[in-house]
């Protein structure tokens, strides 16, 4: 295509049912939804994305979809939109054709976003009722027409059963920026993420799914940029289809497909952390970049006073999932990532927002119902962060099947138990998949995603190294980040050379990792926790795109890495520990596929009511009857060294987190010693085995 070519629409070939820019052999169809616009202009740019070569008014509109077919427009064409309509903020309308707008369906972006006052629909320094006439085009990245063709060879969905899943929460950039085995030019990108040394490490510890912090195109906040910081986590989405451009070493989305293909070849699923609850445009005082200028009143929930956004996300705006075309956009995005990009599932940020209807959170809401009936999306891994900041937003256990949910109750109770806060009576719930929260409406025992650390909060090592958060580098005077860390520095705040403190930290971290990997539900570990990664006590490192958050591969604790590898291998062997059915305690009816469990006092006697409230008891012993009488004993000792009496018979100790390596093979019976801050597991030695 010559850059000085002029195009004209073929009025007979346009189609409204395929939104975005859809190329074929002869040209490209453009379609954009805006039910309140009066006209839409398509702006074409040269290959550098800097010079506008042509501006054309989309010639047709049906049902609020503006569309037109341009013969001759091929892959690689850069474009944007200018949308005309009323500028009436008090009525919820903020159309301003001086602002170049990104296509919500853009598959790939060209150029970088440059902050400038021209990005705002109103005049900065005045109120938001003013109207700004400056052109934002020079400062905006441009959407690019993309051909989706890719040679996937035999790649397909892995569909790893939930019972066999270990999730590894990671950051594309942070996972590779300091990896000595990754070529420097590939660090921080999808190429580096899917490189051989990274994949080999994941395979070593038994990871079956890598869950990536946001990789859809997001914006760097102006306030952070001005402070010399960055939006590192990426919960500031601007495009729901296009990958974040700095994560592409090649600049093209085929790099993401190649990475997914490599992970699949290694037996590892790819799950995306997606942010569909809000966008980077913020409140009505934010910039006009896409949705606000296309149709503010359709794409966003507005307050009773329509001048203002209705905010239940804490970010300034809330995506209007109740609008059918906005709902369609989100579903189209999800299907695109599954069908075209081959990803295996999604973790939904602030998922309660997606279930908000006129009456509040509804587990039978339109978004969830749409996912349940969708033949594509209902079959992939769906994980909810089951809360938002609005009224009634905390919904752990409240999501419908087939969702799984991040379980912060597991995190808090496990941290508290190993900190010796007591909580003996709460631990059975956590070890058995939190049935009070999840054993209802036919939900499986894999509904709880169990973790003790995630990107938001202390790393696991910092949980045993700091009593208080140390967020000074964030520039907010220590006001950011929560104070409920349930942490314990075990005698020194931060790094120490004290051998006793270091041993205590090692024991507690091993015990907490073992608790995650031995519990019913789906285990998740934070990248680097398998090797004692620290953020120097920063529990809100969202703005730290530097060594604070990047995994230091050269100083990972290899013994601890092997602990995770041994624990995961034990979890997966034979019958496996996880079950689709919740375990049945004494007195409950037998259920096919369920195991029966009981609880012992360290003396070997069954636990009595008074034992559960014994403030001095720090040891919990679980007996699990598995198929063919193959019993399993798991002992969790948060206290000092203690003698534990095993059930009658011979037992082989398989796991001892105080040992190195933790995988052991020692036949025992009767009374045995259980070390302080230790988890041990025995399986029954049967005749003929």
TORSETI-116617 format. One line per 5 residues: number of its first residue (from 1); for each residue z, y, x of C-alpha. Coordinates in steps of 0.25 Angstrom, whole numbers, plus 2048, in hexadecimal, padded with zeros to 3 digits. Each point is the difference from the previous one (the first is absolute). Layout:
NUM	Z/Y/X | ...
//
This chain:
1	800/800/800 | 7FC/80E/805 | 80C/80A/7FF | 7F6/80B/7FB | 7FC/7F7/7F5
6	802/805/7F2 | 804/7F6/7F5 | 7FE/800/7F1 | 807/7F8/7F5 | 7F8/7F5/7F9
11	805/802/7F2 | 7FC/7F2/7FB | 808/7F9/80B | 80E/806/7FF | 80B/7F7/7FC
16	80E/804/7FB | 808/7F2/801 | 801/7FF/80F | 808/80C/806 | 7FF/805/80E
21	7F4/800/808 | 7F8/7F2/7FF | 7F4/7FF/809 | 7F4/7F6/7FD | 7F3/7FE/807
26	7FA/80C/7FA | 80B/80B/800 | 80E/802/7FB | 807/802/7F3 | 80B/80A/7FF
31	80B/800/7F5 | 80D/808/7FF | 80A/801/7F4 | 805/80D/7FB | 802/801/7F1
36	803/80F/801 | 7F6/805/809 | 7F4/809/7FB | 7F7/7FB/80C | 800/7F9/80D
41	7F8/803/80D | 7FD/7F6/80A | 800/806/80E | 7F8/7F8/80B | 803/802/80F
46	7F9/7FE/80D | 804/7F4/809 | 80B/808/807 | 806/803/7F2 | 800/80F/804
51	7F4/806/7FA | 7FD/7FF/7F1 | 7F1/7FD/7FE | 7FF/7FF/7F1 | 808/803/7F3
56	7FC/7F9/7F3 | 806/800/7F2 | 803/7F2/7FB | 7F6/800/7F5 | 807/7F7/7F6
61	80E/7FD/7F9 | 805/7F5/7F7 | 80F/7FE/7FD | 804/80A/80A | 7F8/7F9/80B
66	7F6/809/807 | 7F5/7F9/807 | 7F2/800/806 | 7F7/7F7/809 | 7FA/806/80D
71	7F4/7F8/805 | 800/800/80F | 80F/802/803 | 804/7F5/809 | 80C/7FA/807
76	807/80B/809 | 7FD/80C/7F7 | 80C/809/800 | 804/807/7F3 | 80B/807/7F8
81	801/806/7F2 | 803/80E/7FA | 805/7FF/7F2 | 7FE/80C/7F6 | 80A/802/7F4
86	80B/809/7FB | 80A/805/80A | 80C/801/7F6 | 80C/7FA/807 | 809/803/7F4
91	7F7/7F6/7F9 | 800/7F6/80B | 7F2/803/805 | 7FE/804/80F | 7F1/800/802
96	7FB/808/80B | 7F1/7FD/805 | 803/808/80D | 808/7F3/804 | 7F8/7F4/806
101	806/7F3/7FA | 801/7F2/805 | 7FA/7F5/7F7 | 80C/7F8/7FB | 7F7/7F4/802
106	7FB/803/80E | 7FF/7F4/809 | 800/806/80D | 803/80E/805 | 7F9/809/80B
111	807/80B/808 | 80F/804/800 | 808/808/7F7 | 803/80E/805 | 80C/808/7FA
116	7FB/80D/7FB | 805/80A/7F5 | 7F2/7FE/7FA | 805/7F2/7FC | 808/806/7F5
121	7FA/803/7F2 | 80A/80C/7FF | 802/80B/80A | 80B/7FC/809 | 80B/80B/800
126	7FD/802/7F1 | 805/7F7/7F5 | 7F7/7F4/7FB | 7FA/808/7F5 | 7F8/808/80A
131	7F1/7FB/803 | 7FB/7FE/80E | 7F2/802/803 | 7FF/7FB/80F | 7F7/7F4/803
136	808/7F4/804 | 7F3/7F8/804 | 801/802/80F | 80E/7FB/801 | 7FE/7F3/7F7
141	7FC/7F2/804 | 7F4/7FB/7F9 | 7FE/7F3/7F8 | 7F5/7F7/806 | 7F7/7F7/7F8
146	802/7F2/805 | 7F9/7F3/7FE | 80B/7F5/7FE | 7F8/7F5/807 | 807/7F8/80A
151	7FF/7F2/806 | 80D/7F9/7FC | 7FA/7F3/804 | 80A/7F5/7F9 | 80C/80A/7FF
156	807/7FF/7F2 | 80E/802/7FB | 80B/7F8/806 | 809/7FF/7F4 | 80C/7FC/808
161	80B/7FB/7F6 | 80B/80A/7FE | 80A/7F4/805 | 7F9/800/80D | 7FF/80F/802
166	806/808/80B | 7FD/80F/7FF | 7FF/809/80C | 801/80F/7FD | 7F8/807/80A
171	7F9/80E/803 | 7F2/7FF/805 | 802/80B/80B | 80F/7FC/804 | 7FC/7F2/801
176	7F7/802/80C | 802/80E/806 | 809/7FA/80B | 7FA/7F2/801 | 7FB/7FD/80F
181	7F7/7F5/7FB | 7F8/809/7F7 | 7F5/809/806 | 804/80E/800 | 7F4/805/7F8
186	804/7F6/7F5 | 80F/803/7FF | 804/806/7F3 | 7F4/7FB/7F9 | 7FC/7F4/7F7
191	7F8/7FA/80D | 80D/800/807 | 808/7FB/7F5 | 7F7/7F3/7FF | 7FF/7FE/80F
196	804/7F2/805 | 80D/804/806 | 806/806/7F4 | 7FB/7F4/7F7 | 805/7F6/80A
201	80E/806/7FF | 800/800/7F1 | 7FC/7F1/800 | 80B/7FD/80A | 80B/805/7F6
206	7F9/7FA/7F4 | 7FB/80C/7F9 | 7F7/7FD/7F4 | 7FE/80E/7FB | 800/80D/807
211	803/80C/7F6 | 7FB/80D/805 | 806/80D/7FD | 7F6/809/7F9 | 7F1/7FF/806
216	7F9/808/7F5 | 7FC/80D/804 | 80C/80A/801 | 803/80E/803 | 808/806/80B
221	80A/80A/7FA | 7FF/80E/804 | 80F/802/801 | 801/7F4/80A | 7F4/804/808
226	806/80E/802 | 80D/7FA/805 | 7F8/7F7/80A | 802/7F4/7F8 | 7F7/7F6/7F8
231	800/7F8/7F3 | 801/7F3/807 | 803/7F7/7F5 | 7F5/805/7F8 | 806/801/7F2
236	7F7/80C/7FD | 7F3/7F9/7FA | 7F3/809/7FE | 7F6/7F5/7FE | 803/7F2/7F9
241	7F3/7FA/806 | 7FD/805/80E | 808/7FB/80B | 808/80A/809 | 7F6/805/809
246	809/801/80D | 802/7F1/7FF | 7F2/7FD/802 | 7FC/7FF/80F | 7F1/7FF/7FB
251	801/80B/7F5 | 7FB/7F6/7F6 | 807/7F7/7F5 | 7F9/7F4/806 | 80B/800/80A
256	80A/7FD/7F5 | 7F8/7F4/7FB | 7FF/7FA/80E | 80F/801/801 | 802/7F9/7F3
261	7F7/7F6/804 | 807/7FD/80D | 80D/800/7F9 | 7FB/7F6/7F6 | 7FA/7F7/80B
266	80F/800/806 | 806/7FC/7F3 | 806/80D/7FD | 7FE/808/7F3 | 7FF/80F/800
271	808/808/7F5 | 7FF/80F/7FF | 80B/809/7FC | 7F9/809/7F6 | 805/80E/7FA
276	7FA/801/7F2 | 80C/808/7FB | 7FD/80E/806 | 7F5/806/809 | 800/80A/80C
281	7FD/80C/7F7 | 80F/802/7FD | 805/809/7F5 | 7F8/80B/7FA | 803/808/80C
286	7F9/7F6/809 | 7F1/800/804 | 7F4/7FD/7F8 | 7F9/7F5/807 | 7FB/7F6/7F6
291	807/7FC/7F3 | 806/80E/7FD | 7F3/806/800 | 7F8/7F5/7F9 | 809/800/7F4
296	80F/803/802 | 804/7FD/7F2 | 7FA/7F2/800 | 804/7FB/80E | 80E/805/800
301	80C/7FF/7F7 | 804/80E/7FC | 80D/806/7FB | 802/806/7F2 | 7FC/80D/806
306	7F2/7FB/805 | 800/80A/80B | 80A/7F6/808 | 7FE/7F2/804 | 80A/7F6/7FB
311	806/7F9/80C | 808/7F3/800 | 7FB/7FD/80E | 807/80B/808 | 7F3/804/806
316	7FC/80B/7F6 | 7F6/7F8/7F7 | 7FF/7F3/7F9 | 7F2/7F9/7FD | 7FD/7FF/7F1
321	7FF/7F1/7FF | 801/801/7F1 | 7F2/806/800 | 7F5/7F5/7FE | 7F7/806/80A
326	80B/802/80B | 805/7F2/7FD | 7F1/7FB/802 | 7FF/807/80D | 80D/7F9/805
331	7FB/7F3/7FC | 7F2/802/806 | 807/804/80D | 808/7F3/800 | 7F4/7F7/7FC
336	7F8/807/80B | 80A/7FD/80B | 801/7F1/7FB | 7F1/7FE/7FD | 7F9/808/80B
341	80B/801/80B | 806/7F2/7FD | 80F/804/801 | 80A/7F7/7FA | 80A/808/7F9
346	807/80D/7FE | 80E/806/801 | 801/80C/7F6 | 808/80C/805 | 80A/805/7F5
351	7FA/7F6/7F6 | 809/804/7F5 | 7F7/80D/7FF | 7F5/7F7/7FC | 807/7FA/7F4
356	804/80E/7FA | 7FC/802/7F2 | 803/80A/7F6 | 80E/7FA/7FE | 803/7FD/80E
361	7FE/7F4/809 | 7F9/7F4/7F9 | 7FF/7F3/806 | 7F5/7FD/7F6 | 7F9/80D/803
366	7F1/802/801 | 7FF/7FF/80F | 808/7F3/801 | 7F9/7FA/7F4 | 7F2/804/806
371	804/7F8/80D | 805/7F4/7F9 | 7F3/7FE/7F8 | 7F7/804/80C | 7F9/7F3/805
376	7FF/806/80E | 80D/807/802 | 809/7F6/7F9 | 7FE/7F6/80A | 803/808/80D
381	80E/803/805 | 807/80C/7F8 | 80D/806/805 | 807/80B/7FA | 80A/80A/807
386	808/800/7F3 | 805/80E/7FF | 7FC/80F/800 | 808/80D/7FF | 7FF/802/7F1
391	80A/7FD/7F5 | 801/7F1/7FE | 7F7/7FE/80D | 809/7F5/806 | 7FA/7F3/7FB
396	803/7F5/809 | 7FD/7F3/7F8 | 7F9/808/7F5 | 7F2/7FD/804 | 7F7/7F6/7F9
401	7FA/7F3/806 | 7F8/7FF/809 | 807/80B/808 | 809/7FE/80B | 80A/80B/803
406	807/806/80C | 80F/7FC/7FE | 809/80B/806 | 80C/7F8/7FA | 7FD/7F5/80A
411	7FF/80A/80C | 80D/807/7FC | 808/7F4/7FD | 7FC/7F8/80D | 803/80C/808
416	80D/802/7FA | 804/7F1/801 | 7FD/800/80F | 807/80D/802 | 80C/7F8/7FB
421	801/808/7F3 | 803/7F4/7F8 | 7F6/7FE/7F6 | 802/7F1/800 | 7FE/7FF/7F1
426	7F3/808/801 | 7F9/7F8/80B | 7FD/7F3/7F7 | 7F7/809/7F8 | 7F8/805/80C
431	7FF/7F2/806 | 7FA/7FB/7F3 | 7F6/80A/7FD | 808/80A/7F8 | 7FF/7F8/7F3
436	808/80B/7F8 | 7F5/80A/803 | 7F4/7F6/800 | 803/7F3/7F8 | 7FA/805/7F3
441	7F3/800/7F8 | 7FB/7F4/808 | 800/808/80D | 800/7F7/80C | 80B/7FF/80B
446	7F6/807/80A | 801/80D/7F8 | 80A/806/80A | 7FA/805/80D | 80C/7FF/809
451	802/80A/80C | 80B/806/808 | 7F7/80B/806 | 7F3/807/7FC | 7F9/80D/805
456	809/809/7F8 | 80E/7FF/806 | 806/7FA/80D | 7F9/7F5/807 | 808/7F4/801
461	804/802/80E | 805/80E/7FC | 808/7FA/7F5 | 809/7FA/80A | 7FF/80C/80A
466	803/80C/7F8 | 80B/804/7F6 | 7F8/80D/7FD | 7F2/805/7FF | 7FA/808/80B
471	7F4/807/7FA | 801/80D/808 | 7F2/7FF/805 | 7FB/801/7F2 | 803/80F/800
476	808/800/7F3 | 80E/802/805 | 804/7F1/7FD | 7FF/803/7F1 | 7F5/7F6/7FF
481	801/7F1/7FF | 80B/7F9/7F8 | 80F/7FD/804 | 801/7F3/7FA | 7FC/7F7/80C
486	80B/7F5/7FF | 7FF/800/80F | 80A/7FD/80B | 7FE/804/80F | 80A/7F5/804
491	808/809/80A | 7F6/80A/805 | 7F6/80A/7FA | 7F2/7FC/805 | 7FC/7FA/80D
496	80C/7FA/808 | 802/7F7/80D | 80C/7F9/7FA | 7FD/7F1/800 | 80A/7FD/7F5
501	7F9/80B/7F7 | 7F2/7FB/803 | 804/7F1/7FD | 806/804/7F3 | 7F3/808/7FC
506	7F8/7F4/804 | 808/7F7/7F8 | 800/809/7F3 | 7F1/802/801 | 7FD/7F1/802
511	809/7FD/7F4 | 7F9/80B/7F7 | 7F2/7FB/804 | 805/7F2/7FD | 805/804/7F2
516	7F2/806/7FD | 7F9/7F4/804 | 809/7F6/7FA | 801/806/7F2 | 7F8/7FD/7F4
521	7F6/80A/7FD | 7F5/806/809 | 805/805/80E | 7FB/80D/806 | 803/805/80D
526	7FD/80E/806 | 7F7/801/80C | 808/7FF/80D | 80D/7FB/7FA | 7FC/7F3/805
531	802/806/80E | 80B/80A/7FE | 7F8/80C/7FE | 808/80D/7FF | 7FC/80E/7FB
536	80D/806/807 | 807/801/7F3 | 7F5/808/7F8 | 801/7FA/7F2 | 7F5/809/7FA
541	7F5/7FF/80B | 7F5/804/7F6 | 7FB/80C/809 | 802/7F9/80E | 7F2/7FC/805
546	805/7FD/80E | 808/7F6/808 | 80B/801/7F6 | 7F8/7F8/7F6 | 7F6/7F9/809
551	804/7F2/803 | 804/7FE/80F | 7F9/7F3/803 | 804/800/80F | 80F/800/7FC
556	801/7F7/7F4 | 80B/7F6/801 | 7F8/7F3/802 | 80D/7F7/7FC | 801/807/7F3
561	7F1/7FE/7FE | 802/7F1/802 | 80B/801/7F6 | 7F7/804/7F5 | 7F5/7F6/804
566	80B/7F5/7FF | 805/804/7F3 | 7F3/802/7FA | 7FB/7F2/805 | 80D/7FA/7FA
571	7FD/807/7F3 | 7F2/7FA/7FF | 802/7F2/804 | 800/7F4/7F7 | 804/804/7F2
576	802/80E/804 | 80C/808/7FC | 7FA/80A/7F5 | 7FD/7FB/7F2 | 7F9/805/7F4
581	80C/7FC/7F7 | 80D/806/801 | 80B/7F7/806 | 80A/7FA/7F6 | 80F/800/802
586	80A/7F6/7FB | 7FF/7FE/7F1 | 7F2/806/7FE | 7F5/7F6/7FB | 7F6/7FA/809
591	7F3/807/801 | 7F3/7FA/807 | 7FE/806/80D | 80E/806/801 | 80B/7FD/80A
596	80E/7FE/7FD | 80A/808/808 | 80F/801/802 | 80A/808/808 | 80B/7FB/809
601	80C/806/806 | 801/7FF/80F | 80A/7F5/7FE | 7F5/7F8/7F9 | 806/801/7F2
606	7F8/806/7F5 | 802/80F/7FF | 80A/804/7F5 | 800/80D/7F8 | 80B/805/809
611	7F8/7FE/80C | 7F5/809/7FC | 80A/80C/800 | 807/7FC/80D | 7FF/80D/808
616	803/7F8/80D | 7F5/7F6/7FE | 7F3/803/808 | 7F9/7F3/7FF | 7F6/7FB/7F6
621	7FB/7F1/800 | 7F4/7FD/7F7 | 7FD/7F1/7FD | 7F2/7FE/7FB | 7FB/7F2/7FA
626	7F1/7FF/803 | 7F6/7F5/7FC | 804/7F2/803 | 80E/803/804 | 7FD/808/80C
631	80B/80A/7FF | 801/80D/808 | 80D/807/804 | 7FF/80F/804 | 80C/807/805
636	801/810/801 | 80C/804/808 | 802/80F/801 | 80E/7FE/806 | 806/7FB/80C
641	7FF/7F2/806 | 803/7F6/7F5 | 801/7F1/7FD | 7F7/7FB/7F5 | 801/7F2/7FA
646	7F2/7FB/7FC | 7FE/7F7/7F4 | 802/7F1/802 | 7F4/7F9/809 | 7F9/803/80D
651	7F9/80E/802 | 7F6/805/80A | 803/80F/803 | 7F2/806/800 | 803/80F/801
656	80B/807/808 | 7FE/80F/801 | 80A/801/80B | 7F8/7F6/809 | 7F4/803/808
661	7F6/7FC/7FB | 806/7FF/7F2 | 7F8/7F4/7FD | 809/7F4/804 | 801/7F1/7FD
666	80F/7FC/800 | 805/7F5/7F7 | 80E/803/7FB | 80A/7FC/7F5 | 80D/804/7FA
671	806/80C/806 | 7F8/809/809 | 801/80E/806 | 7F8/80B/7FB | 7FF/80C/809
676	804/80F/7FC | 7F4/807/7FA | 7F8/7F4/7FF | 7F7/7F9/7F7 | 7FE/7F0/801
681	7F8/7F7/7F8 | 801/7F0/800 | 7F7/7F6/7F9 | 805/7F2/7FC | 7FD/7F4/809
686	7FC/7F5/7F7 | 7FE/7F2/803 | 7F3/7FC/805 | 7FD/80F/803
//
